[in-house]
């Protein structure tokens, strides 16, 4: 959204910032171009509320998976996501699962299309194959939404637990 004027002129003209914010959220705003202008100090609470609602904000509510499996097996999982924003994501960022330990890191892409995760709840259940040559051992299971070009984590989830590398740790899994 690019609005008429800047926030300072809205204030100077006596415009109701709460009404403007609420209407833009109703119309599923994804982003706002403030034209590099300052935010009136007393409007920061409203602006922060706005920023926390516009666009998409993915929360991983639940993720279930087996405690152990064998190489070349399917790693089946169930997941419950909530988009707490007011709009879908318009870019395809692959949802990936990573198995990692001191010896190996393996990134497994799911078939999820996050562009279909509208505001509210989305259930996504799937399975990915563990490579046949995966060594036995205990692995950290992680999840991330990746940049489709670099293959690196791109989208921050609205949850705690992001590692320095951008992956979210889900727990341990054993490959037998």
Buried (B, 14 or more C-beta within 10 A) or exposed (E): EEBEEBBBEBBEEEBEBEEBBBEBBEEBBBEBEBEEEEBBEEBEEBBEBBEEBBBBBBBBEEBEBEEEBEBEBEBEBEBBBBBBBBBBBEEEBBBBBBBBBEEBBBBBEBEBEBEEBBBEEBEBEBBBEBEEEBEEBEBBBBBBBBBEEEEEBBBEBBEEEBEEEBBBBBEEBEBE
